[in-house]
Structures are given as C-alpha cells and as structure tokens.
Amino acid sequence: MIPKQIAIVGGGAAGFFSALSVKEHHPNHKVFLFEKTSKLLSKVKISGGGRCNITHYSEDINSLCDAYPRGGKKLKSIFYQFSNIDTQNWFENRGVPLKTEYDGRMFPVSDQSESVIKCLISECERLGIEIQVNHGVNSLENTSDKWKLHFSNSKPIIFDSVIITTGGSPKSKGFDWISNLGHNIIFPVPSLFTFNMPNELITKLMGIAVENTSIKIEGSKIKTQGSLLITHWGMSGPVILKASSLGARLLSEKNYQFEIFINWIDETNTELLFQKLNDFANSHPSKLISRNNIFSLPNRLWSFLLEKAEVSHDQKWNEIGKKSIRKLIETLTQDNYEVSGKTTFKEEFVTCGGINLDEIDMQNMKSKVSSNIYFAGEILNIDAITGGYNFQAAWSGGYVAGKLG
Ligand SMILES: Cc1cc2nc3c(=O)[nH]c(=O)nc-3n(C[C@H](O)[C@H](O)[C@H](O)COP(=O)(O)OP(=O)(O)OC[C@H]3O[C@@H](n4cnc5c(N)ncnc54)[C@H](O)[C@@H]3O)c2cc1C
C-alpha cells in the first residue's frame, strides 16, 4: 500500500489512540499529531483526581452501552472492535497494570495518571509518530480529495486523511470550524454537575454521605440510585451526577431550576414501611423516636428529617400515632428539594452534544459528509455517566478511526 500522510488533530486520549492505531494498522503511513496547547493528554493527567479512571469493568458490551445517555447502543460496533477488556489488555501489555475498585472503576495500579501518559507518549515515540504541540488547527480546506490543514501559527500542510479528536466544548462556537465541514452540531450543554440548593436548610448538614438513596427529578422519568453527599452548596455524589448526566439537556432547558424528590432509604413499599414503623412503635412504646434511628441513617440527618416530619425531639413511639407515621414515611421516601443552579463537579465533567452521530459511520468512525475525515472522542455527541466510560469511548473510537476503514 502506498504510504500516506495522516493528520490527527487533538492530543487527548482519542487523539493518541487514533495515532497509535493508524501505525498498528498501516505501519508505512506517516502520522502527525497536532495539539493546540503546549500540553499533551492534559485531561488524562487530572482525571480521577490524578489517578486516571481509565475505564470501567463491565460484564458485556450491552451493559457498557447502558452507561452512555448519548451514544448508547450506537457504540456497540466500536466496542465490539475495541472493548474495555481490550483497553485493559492494551495497557497491561505495555507495562501499565490496572486494578478494579469495588464500584467497577479501573485505575492504573500505580494510582498515577502519569504512568498512563508515559506509556502513550513512549509508544508514539517508538512508532515514529510526529507530535507537534502549540499547533492549533484553524480550518481544513478540501483540495482534490486531500485536506489542507491551516494552523494558527505555521504554514498549511496537505494530508491524505484527517482524524479529528479535539474533544468537547461547552460553547457551540467551539464547533464552528467543524460546522464549516458540513456537519451538524447537537447544541452542547454541560453534563456531570452537582445540584445547588441555596434556599434549602439541608446544606447545614454538609459532609454527610448516605449510601443507598434514590432520587427522582420532578416532571420527568429521570430516576437514579446510589450514594448521595450533602455539600455546603447543595447535593453531590454518584446519585446526583448520574441524574445530571441523564437529564443534561432537560435540566439545561429548565435553566437548572427544578425540584427533586429524595428517597433516603431507597424503599418504595410504603405499606411495608408502615408495618415496620408501627411494629417498632408497638414493641418500644416508651423509647424516644429521635434516639431510635431505625434505618441507620446518619444521626444528624435522622434528626433533620424528624423535624421536617414534625416529630418532636422528645416524642416517644407510643405518642406518634398512625398519621404521623405516614408523614414520617413520606419524608423518608419523597423528600422534596428545590434546585437552583449547578456546580461543575471537580473530578469530572463532559459535554453533552457535539457532532451528530447520524452523520458518522459508526463501523469505522468516518464522516458521511466529508471524504477522508474521521472523528473520535468527546467531539462527538457521545458522553457517559462517571466511572471511566468517557475515556473508554475515546480509546475505542480512536482505535477504530485509526484503522482508516
Ligand atoms: C477534570 C476532568 C476529569 C475527568 N476524569 C475522567 C475520568 O476519570 N474518567 C473518564 O472516563 N473521563 C473523565 N473525564 C472525561 C474525559 O477526560 C474526556 O471524556 C476525554 O478526555 C475525552 O477525550 P478526547 O481526546 O476526546 O478530548 P480531550 O481530552 O479534551 O482532548 C482534546 C485535545 O484537543 C486539543 N484541541 C482542541 N482544539 C484543537 C485544535 N483546533 N487544534 C489542535 N488541537 C486542539 C485540546 O487542547 C485537547 O488537548 C474527565 C474530564 C475532566 C474535565
């Protein structure tokens, strides 16, 4: 095969994997990777609190796809070509062993994102990939089926094929140069954020974490389960971040003004709960309700919820009555809060939106709109809940794009 000149635009996870995959599948091609800033793999470096949550353990491809509110089943074809298991093998075969945490998140055993970065950069060096930092691509010009790349600070260069991996952007302006190629951009909005509750007294319980909760966003079908963290500005934790991911677009449309219902004990069978509380009241009539935190909630939260349910601090179980038991159950299972605004989660945030997947051949990540152009990573309308899935989409997409199929 005649050696070709291939450009990769963007030096993040998807860009590196695209470049390495081109060399794996087409060893004679000359590969150039252009990064606009002076830093390579900057998100890999800060991800997972500096540990890099590289991927997520998953039994099968279907459950992997379930983690992507944008992308979903359309990702099947790239995951069949390069899965989370392939990610694990790829890094382990190159001297970066991985470990799986209790919740399925996978990290390098070193707990250092630096080991992932070193591995990717040294592989590029070994394979002769030319990396150029401070080379922002401003535009692409089509010249007889090839692409002339225009840079911000150097002369244009012509390439046979281009893989674009410039990541997400919270503003649609960031996608303008891609729109000029004829692609439609699904309007970008942030995903993975925490909820602000400036008017709610619960924030005085900041620092309290509750293991098994579920939440529901009012007026929607969005329901999530998991642990919840009360913060000084509102609520965070996996159950909230997952809801922000599922509801990224809806919540943006609501201008981040909405109500949520919290089930603090993740139990919806209210008759069963009534039976449980009633039985407890009958067998412990003279005990103080405030001292009998029967659902093992954090004590300060139990007191807060009792006050909300109008159960006084010195009330005993034989004084509560059936009506108050019902009210307490309602507070425990349908506790209502007003959300007003969002705060970006410090560990991880992604863009919901980007290039419309209908315009991409998901078998090979090739543009259906422009010839010899491929895309991978967060620039596409693909994003997931937290846990390593966003990187997995970047590794898989990059690997498949690099085949230049
Ligand atoms: C703080 C933080 C923590 C995260 N932690 C995790 C985690 O632990 N696990 C997980 O799965 N996901 C995590 N994510 C999400 C994950 O980092 C991204 O989904 C992933 O990095 C996307 O990879 P990418 O290569 O598509 O884009 P990026 O990593 O954003 O890389 C794009 C690159 O392209 C460059 N670029 C942009 N425009 C141009 C241009 N015109 N010319 C040349 N270069 C350009 C950019 O400077 C950038 O270096 C985190 C995100 C953040 C912000």
The ligand as an SDF file (V2000), in Angstrom:
LIG
                    3D

 53 58  0  0  0  0  0  0  0  0999 V2000
  -11.4540   17.2680   35.3080 C   0  0  0  0  0  0  0  0  0  0  0  0
  -11.8940   16.1070   34.4690 C   0  0  0  0  0  0  0  0  0  0  0  0
  -11.7260   14.8100   34.9440 C   0  0  0  0  0  0  0  0  0  0  0  0
  -12.1390   13.7100   34.1850 C   0  0  0  0  0  0  0  0  0  0  0  0
  -11.9790   12.4500   34.6850 N   0  0  0  0  0  0  0  0  0  0  0  0
  -12.3830   11.3960   33.9460 C   0  0  0  0  0  0  0  0  0  0  0  0
  -12.1700   10.0610   34.3990 C   0  0  0  0  0  0  0  0  0  0  0  0
  -11.5580    9.8430   35.4590 O   0  0  0  0  0  0  0  0  0  0  0  0
  -12.6190    9.0350   33.6290 N   0  0  0  0  0  0  0  0  0  0  0  0
  -13.2640    9.2560   32.4170 C   0  0  0  0  0  0  0  0  0  0  0  0
  -13.6580    8.2900   31.7480 O   0  0  0  0  0  0  0  0  0  0  0  0
  -13.4440   10.5010   31.9660 N   0  0  0  0  0  0  0  0  0  0  0  0
  -13.0010   11.5700   32.6820 C   0  0  0  0  0  0  0  0  0  0  0  0
  -13.1950   12.8230   32.1980 N   0  0  0  0  0  0  0  0  0  0  0  0
  -13.7390   12.9820   30.8470 C   0  0  0  0  0  0  0  0  0  0  0  0
  -12.5890   12.6820   29.8560 C   0  0  0  0  0  0  0  0  0  0  0  0
  -11.4370   13.3990   30.2740 O   0  0  0  0  0  0  0  0  0  0  0  0
  -12.9420   13.0750   28.4370 C   0  0  0  0  0  0  0  0  0  0  0  0
  -14.1590   12.4900   28.0550 O   0  0  0  0  0  0  0  0  0  0  0  0
  -11.8250   12.6480   27.4910 C   0  0  0  0  0  0  0  0  0  0  0  0
  -10.6260   13.3110   27.8670 O   0  0  0  0  0  0  0  0  0  0  0  0
  -12.1470   12.9860   26.0560 C   0  0  0  0  0  0  0  0  0  0  0  0
  -11.0020   12.7210   25.2970 O   0  0  0  0  0  0  0  0  0  0  0  0
  -10.7950   13.4580   23.8960 P   0  0  0  0  0  0  0  0  0  0  0  0
   -9.4720   13.0200   23.3970 O   0  0  0  0  0  0  0  0  0  0  0  0
  -11.9820   13.2650   23.0520 O   0  0  0  0  0  0  0  0  0  0  0  0
  -10.7580   15.0170   24.2580 O   0  0  0  0  0  0  0  0  0  0  0  0
   -9.7410   15.8450   25.1450 P   0  0  0  0  0  0  0  0  0  0  0  0
   -9.1460   15.0360   26.2010 O   0  0  0  0  0  0  0  0  0  0  0  0
  -10.4910   17.0650   25.5340 O   0  0  0  0  0  0  0  0  0  0  0  0
   -8.5780   16.2240   24.1310 O   0  0  0  0  0  0  0  0  0  0  0  0
   -8.7820   17.1010   23.0650 C   0  0  0  0  0  0  0  0  0  0  0  0
   -7.4660   17.7720   22.7550 C   0  0  0  0  0  0  0  0  0  0  0  0
   -7.5840   18.5080   21.5370 O   0  0  0  0  0  0  0  0  0  0  0  0
   -6.9400   19.7560   21.6730 C   0  0  0  0  0  0  0  0  0  0  0  0
   -7.5210   20.6660   20.6840 N   0  0  0  0  0  0  0  0  0  0  0  0
   -8.7190   21.2760   20.7260 C   0  0  0  0  0  0  0  0  0  0  0  0
   -8.9190   22.0190   19.6080 N   0  0  0  0  0  0  0  0  0  0  0  0
   -7.8170   21.8540   18.8500 C   0  0  0  0  0  0  0  0  0  0  0  0
   -7.4260   22.3690   17.5850 C   0  0  0  0  0  0  0  0  0  0  0  0
   -8.2140   23.1840   16.8790 N   0  0  0  0  0  0  0  0  0  0  0  0
   -6.2140   22.0190   17.0860 N   0  0  0  0  0  0  0  0  0  0  0  0
   -5.3790   21.1770   17.8000 C   0  0  0  0  0  0  0  0  0  0  0  0
   -5.7010   20.6670   18.9990 N   0  0  0  0  0  0  0  0  0  0  0  0
   -6.9120   21.0040   19.5240 C   0  0  0  0  0  0  0  0  0  0  0  0
   -7.2220   20.1390   23.0970 C   0  0  0  0  0  0  0  0  0  0  0  0
   -6.3060   21.1290   23.5600 O   0  0  0  0  0  0  0  0  0  0  0  0
   -7.0740   18.7970   23.8250 C   0  0  0  0  0  0  0  0  0  0  0  0
   -5.7580   18.5680   24.2090 O   0  0  0  0  0  0  0  0  0  0  0  0
  -12.7580   13.9250   32.9370 C   0  0  0  0  0  0  0  0  0  0  0  0
  -12.9210   15.2320   32.4530 C   0  0  0  0  0  0  0  0  0  0  0  0
  -12.4880   16.3140   33.2130 C   0  0  0  0  0  0  0  0  0  0  0  0
  -12.6630   17.7010   32.6630 C   0  0  0  0  0  0  0  0  0  0  0  0
  1  2  1  0
  2  3  1  0
  2 52  2  0
  3  4  2  0
  4  5  1  0
  4 50  1  0
  5  6  2  0
  6  7  1  0
  6 13  1  0
  7  8  2  0
  7  9  1  0
  9 10  1  0
 10 11  2  0
 10 12  1  0
 12 13  2  0
 13 14  1  0
 14 15  1  0
 14 50  1  0
 15 16  1  0
 16 17  1  0
 16 18  1  0
 18 19  1  0
 18 20  1  0
 20 21  1  0
 20 22  1  0
 22 23  1  0
 23 24  1  0
 24 25  2  0
 24 26  1  0
 24 27  1  0
 27 28  1  0
 28 29  2  0
 28 30  1  0
 28 31  1  0
 31 32  1  0
 32 33  1  0
 33 34  1  0
 33 48  1  0
 34 35  1  0
 35 36  1  0
 35 46  1  0
 36 37  1  0
 36 45  1  0
 37 38  2  0
 38 39  1  0
 39 40  1  0
 39 45  2  0
 40 41  1  0
 40 42  2  0
 42 43  1  0
 43 44  2  0
 44 45  1  0
 46 47  1  0
 46 48  1  0
 48 49  1  0
 50 51  2  0
 51 52  1  0
 52 53  1  0
M  END
$$$$
